[in-house]
Amino acid sequence: MTNKLDAVLAAAHGHIQLMTHVVAGYPDLDTGLRLVRAMAACGVRIIEIQIPFTDPLADGPTIMAANQAALDAGMTPEDALAWAGAVAAALPEVAVLVMTYANVPYAMGMEEFLRRCAARNIQGVIIPDLPVDEPEGDYAAMARRLGLHPVMVISPDTPEKRLELLLPQASGLLYTTLKVGITGASSDLCPEALAYLQSLGRRTHLPIAAGFGISQPRHVAALAGRAQVAVVGSHVLSLLNHGGIPAVEAFLRACMA
């Protein structure tokens, strides 16, 4: 069976795709569903849904605040997975990925976590703090057996030895940050990050998703030819916070133009 993420990327025919990041339960489930429907209407075909976590160490203040607000409202990992499944059912044209930190699948049991994702028609999982050389690192093979892509996360400072270990395990996408550190909007993408993408493209056959700092349509345009997917997280949530869904729609349509 073809994973929908593969189908979405194949259908792009070389055009860069957007992958948007939302936090399950933020600002609330109903608004979140209206938000992802609007994203799909704008042409977004890959949505990353984060399970709220108390210490999202890779995330900047905007996403951290969204995590905490969702937790304060009572969101649980089970609720988040159920909501992700509802999004996948409501948007059959969209590939839904679940992003979380290792504590969540540890607490649930890795196999149970992956089985729940697969049962809800999730296309892949992103666990940035669980590399393949950790004790539970064999989750990558387990995920693939269940039809899920284990999306590996790297950064420009990933050591060569770790990169050599991660590349054979990566599946679906290779998700790289454009900067070292946490998520958050940037004014410009540095030339070193763009050069890094080009060198990475010579190392892998997988589509490359680039994120951390994408906040302008020109950033997306700059990635064309260097990455296949631009990941937009903090900026989308910031737009939602200050201008509501119409502000998010305007930004996404400008990126797609």
N, C-alpha and C positions, 0 to 999 in steps of 0.2 A: 504494500500500500504506500502510495506517495505521501510524504509528509507535506502538509499544506505550505509550510515555510519554503520548501524547495519549489513548489509550484508558483508561489508568489514571486520569488526571485527570478525564476525562469521567465515568467510573463513580463518582467520589467524590461526585457530586451536591452539591457545595458544602461537603462536610465536609473539614476540614483533614486533609491527609495527612502522614505522616512520611517523611522521606528520611534514611536512616541512612548513615553514612560508615564504611567499613572500609578497612584497608590490606592489599593483597594480600600474603599470606605472613606475616601477623601474627595471632596468635603463631606459627602454622604453617598450612599449607594445609588440613589435615584439620580442625583446630579452627575455622579460618575458615569452612569449608563448613558445619560444624555451627552456627556462629554465624548465618550468613545464612539457613540453613533455619529456625532458631528465630525470626529476625526476621520471615520470611515467615509463619510460623505465628501470630505475634502480630498480623498484619495489615499489616505494612509492605509497600508495593508499589513503592517506589522505593529502590534501593540504589546508592550512589555508591562505586565501588571506586577507591582511589588506587593508582597505580603508585608504588612506593617510590622516593624521590629523596633525594639526599645533602643538599640544601639547600632543604627545603620552606618557603620564606620566609613563606608566609601562615599557617603552622600553629604552634600553641602547643606547649608542651613534651610533652604527652601524645602527640600525633600525631607530633611529631618523633621521639620515642623509638621509637614503633612503626615508623616509616620506617627508622630506623637498625637496629633489630633484624631487620627483614625483609631489609635489605641484607646485614647480617652473616651471615645464614643462607644467602645466595647468590641471593636473588630478583633476577631481571632483568626489564626491561620486557617481553621476549617471554614469560617465565614468567607475569608478571602478566596480560598480555592473554589468555593461554591459560586462566588460572584464571578471569578474568572471563567468558570464553566458557563455561567449565564451569558457572559459577553461572547464567548466562543459560539454559543448557540444562536445568539441574536445577530451576530455578524459573520455569517459563513464565508464571506469573501476575505476575512482577515485572519492572519496567523497570530495566535495568542501565545506569548511566552510568559512564563512565571519567573520572577526574580525574587530571591530571598537570600537570607544569610544562613550559615550552616546550622545554627542552633535549632532552627525550625524543623528541617528534616531530621536532625539528630533526635529531637524530642518526639517527633511523630514516628520515627523509624524510617530510614532512607527508602527501603523498598515500598513501604506503605505510602510514603509521600509521593514517590514516582508513580505508583499505581493510581493514586487519587488524581494526579495530574493527567495521566493517560485516559482515565475513565471520563474526565471532563473535556476531552478533545483539545487539551493543551498541546502545542506543537514542540515546545522545548523548555528547558529550565536553565536559569542563570544563577549560579551560586558562587559569587566572586571570591569568597573567603574559603573555598574548599577546593584547592588545586588537586590534581590527580595523584600527587605523591603523598597526600595525607592518608591516614588509615581508612577513611571512607571514600578514598579517591576512585575506587572502582565503580562509583555511581555512574560513571560515563558509560561503561559497558552495559550496566543494568538499564540505564535510560534508553540506550539504543535498542535493546531487546524489547522494550515496551513501546517502541515507535516514537520516542522523544529525542530531540536533539539536545545533547549536553553542550551548551554554548560556553566556550572557555573565554575568560576575560584576561587580557594582558595589558601592559602599558609600555611606554617607550623605555622604561627602566627595567623591564623584565630581563633577568640575566639570561645569557645565551643557553646555558645548560637547562634552565627551566623551560625556555621556549622550545628547545628540542624535545622536551618531555611532553609539553602541552600540545604541540601541533598535531601529532598523530592521534590524539584523543579528541580534538575539536571536531565538531560536527554541526552542520547547518550553517553556522556563521562563525567567524572569528571576531570577537568583540574586543576592540582595542580602545583605550582611552587616548585622547590627544594630548593629555598632559598628565603629569604625576600628581597625585593627591586626590582631592574630593571633587564631586560634581559641582557644577555652577556655571552661570553664564560668563562669557568672556567677550571682550570688545573685538578681538581679532584672533585668528588662528596663526600660530607662529610657524615660520617657514620650516623649522626643524620637525614639527609635527607632520607637515605635509611630506617632507622628505622621508620621514619614518614610514609613512603609509606606502610610499612607492617601494621602499626596500622590503616591507612586509609582503607586499603583493607578489614579490618574486620568490617568497618562501612558502606560499600556500596556494592550493587550488580553490580554497573556500572563499565565498564572498566575505568581504571585510565590512564590519559595522564599526563606525567611528563615532565616539561620543565624548562627553565632558567638554562643555564650553560652547556648544552650538546654540547661538541665540539670534542669528541674523540670516536672512535668505542668502546673503552673499557667502556665508560660511558653508551652506549646503552646496552652492555653486562651486566653491573652491575645492570641494571633495570629489566632484565629478572626475572620473578617470583615475581616481586614487582609491576610492572606496565605493562599495555598492550600496551601502546603507548609512544614512546620517541619523544618529540617535539624539533625540531632543527630549530632555527631561525637565530640568529645573526651570528653563525658560517657559515651557508650556504651563507649568504650575504657577509661575509668577504671573503670567498673563491671565490665567484663570482667577487668581486671587484679586487682581486689580481691575480687570475688564470683563470678567465672565467668559462664557463660552464664545460669544461673538469675537472677542479679542483673539482667542485661540484659533478660531476659524480663519480670521483675516491673516494671521501669521502663516498658518499651514498653506493656505492658498497662494500666498506670496512665495513660499518656498517651492511650491509645485509649479509655479509659472515658468 
